[in-house]
């Protein structure tokens, strides 16, 4: 499935970068929250998918929590670095069903579609508008 996330990045790359850092943070917080909700909803039906959703929610939530952008809390990593990590996050999200052994079950489609969505958001985000903190900007360089 990471092929689909890479294809999404290639298709969206020539498009204008219209997602601001603030909007990206809102999308990330919403995505993390959605994964936690999916985790709760899937718990009785498919424990592996539930645990996968919990892992994804924690990963995405922690990344935006630590990012220096509007919506970030601790501001330990630059928004530019966040942008460099995002392709790996989208590939990981799409790969969770394979890693946890439920790729042939319908819950796997959730992870595949979320991975594609994350790749599209990453490709449409203006990461160069990011961090205002010189300390985190210099760490990204």
C-alpha positions as CSV (number, residue, x, y, z in Angstrom):
1,X,0.0,0.0,0.0
2,X,2.8,2.5,0.4
3,X,2.9,2.6,-3.4
4,X,-0.5,4.3,-3.3
5,X,0.8,6.9,-0.9
6,X,3.8,7.5,-3.1
7,X,1.5,7.8,-6.2
8,X,-0.6,10.3,-4.3
9,X,2.4,12.4,-3.5
10,X,3.5,12.3,-7.2
11,X,0.0,13.3,-8.4
12,X,-0.4,16.2,-5.9
13,X,3.2,17.5,-6.1
14,X,2.6,19.9,-9.0
15,X,-0.4,21.4,-7.3
16,X,0.0,24.7,-5.4
17,X,0.9,24.5,-1.7
18,X,-2.5,25.7,-0.3
19,X,-2.5,24.2,3.2
20,X,-1.0,26.6,5.8
21,X,0.8,25.4,8.9
22,X,-2.3,26.2,11.1
23,X,-4.6,24.2,8.8
24,X,-2.1,21.4,8.7
25,X,-2.0,21.3,12.5
26,X,-5.9,21.2,12.6
27,X,-5.9,18.3,10.1
28,X,-3.3,16.4,12.1
29,X,-5.1,16.9,15.4
30,X,-8.4,15.8,13.7
31,X,-6.7,12.8,12.2
32,X,-5.2,11.8,15.6
33,X,-8.6,12.1,17.2
34,X,-10.2,10.1,14.4
35,X,-7.7,7.3,14.9
36,X,-8.4,7.2,18.7
37,X,-12.2,7.1,18.0
38,X,-11.7,4.3,15.5
39,X,-9.6,2.5,18.1
40,X,-12.5,2.6,20.6
41,X,-15.1,1.6,18.0
42,X,-13.0,-1.3,16.7
43,X,-12.0,-2.7,20.1
44,X,-14.7,-5.4,20.3
45,X,-14.7,-6.2,16.6
46,X,-11.0,-6.3,15.6
47,X,-8.4,-5.9,18.3
48,X,-5.5,-5.8,15.9
49,X,-7.1,-2.9,13.9
50,X,-8.0,-1.2,17.2
51,X,-4.4,-1.4,18.4
52,X,-3.2,-0.2,14.9
53,X,-5.5,2.8,15.1
54,X,-4.2,3.6,18.6
55,X,-0.6,3.4,17.4
56,X,-1.4,5.8,14.4
57,X,-3.3,8.2,16.6
58,X,-0.5,8.3,19.1
59,X,2.1,8.8,16.4
60,X,0.3,11.6,14.6
61,X,-0.7,13.3,17.8
62,X,2.8,13.2,19.3
63,X,4.3,14.5,16.1
64,X,2.0,17.6,15.9
65,X,2.3,18.0,19.7
66,X,6.1,18.4,19.4
67,X,6.0,20.6,16.2
68,X,6.8,24.3,16.2
69,X,3.7,25.6,14.4
70,X,0.3,27.1,15.3
71,X,-1.3,24.2,17.0
72,X,1.9,22.6,18.3
73,X,2.4,22.6,22.0
74,X,6.0,21.8,23.1
75,X,7.6,23.1,19.8
76,X,10.7,20.9,19.9
77,X,10.9,20.1,16.2
78,X,10.6,22.5,13.3
79,X,7.6,22.5,11.0
80,X,10.0,21.8,8.1
81,X,11.3,18.6,10.0
82,X,7.6,17.6,10.5
83,X,7.2,17.8,6.7
84,X,10.2,15.5,6.3
85,X,8.8,12.9,8.7
86,X,5.2,13.0,7.2
87,X,5.9,10.7,4.2
88,X,7.1,8.0,6.6
89,X,4.0,8.5,8.7
90,X,1.7,8.1,5.8
91,X,3.5,5.0,4.6
92,X,3.4,3.5,8.1
93,X,-0.3,4.2,8.5
94,X,-1.0,2.5,5.1
95,X,1.3,-0.5,6.1
96,X,-0.2,-1.1,9.6
97,X,-2.7,-3.8,8.3
98,X,0.2,-5.8,6.8
99,X,2.3,-5.4,9.9
100,X,-0.5,-6.5,12.3
101,X,-1.9,-9.2,10.1
102,X,-5.3,-7.9,9.1
103,X,-4.6,-6.8,5.5
104,X,-7.3,-9.1,4.1
105,X,-10.0,-7.7,6.4
106,X,-12.3,-4.7,5.6
107,X,-10.8,-2.6,8.4
108,X,-7.6,-2.4,6.4
109,X,-9.3,0.0,4.0
110,X,-9.5,2.6,6.7
111,X,-5.7,2.6,7.2
112,X,-5.1,2.6,3.4
113,X,-7.4,5.5,2.8
114,X,-6.0,7.5,5.8
115,X,-2.4,6.9,4.6
116,X,-3.4,8.2,1.1
117,X,-5.1,11.2,2.7
118,X,-2.1,12.0,4.9
119,X,0.2,11.8,1.8
120,X,-2.1,14.3,0.0
121,X,-2.1,16.7,2.9
122,X,1.6,16.6,3.1
123,X,2.1,17.3,-0.6
124,X,-0.3,20.3,-0.4
125,X,1.2,21.9,2.7
126,X,3.5,24.9,2.5
127,X,6.2,23.7,4.9
128,X,8.4,26.7,4.2
129,X,5.9,29.0,6.0
130,X,6.3,27.0,9.2
131,X,8.4,27.6,12.3
132,X,8.8,31.0,13.8
133,X,11.3,29.8,16.4
134,X,14.8,30.3,15.1
135,X,16.1,27.5,17.4
136,X,13.9,24.8,15.7
137,X,14.5,26.3,12.3
138,X,18.2,26.0,12.7
139,X,17.8,22.3,13.8
140,X,16.0,21.6,10.5
141,X,18.8,23.0,8.4
